[in-house]
Amino acid sequence: MNEYLDETEDAELRREVEEHIRDCPNCWVVFDTTKRTLRIFRNFQIEDFPEELHERLMRRLEQRLRQRRRRSQPDASVPPA
């Protein structure tokens, strides 16, 4: 699909991909979603995060990670069965 979307594959492969996408609803959804996403990001301009926002975001992510790690660790006060 990458080659198809980048238009770098040969004509025969392109025809086969188009035929498959036409006949396979699952692949059509993946293809269409990927194509739309690429179209959006091609026009996307990267902007810098303000430093304060970046720091707040990183602190919050670290907090969430610590919470998940604590939840996934077995409780030491409960003996194993």
Secondary structure, 3 states (H helix, E strand, C coil): CHHHHHCCCCHHHHHHHHHHHHHCHHHHHHHHHHHHHHHHHHCCCCCCCCHHHHHHHHHHHHHHHHHHHHHHCCCCCCCCC
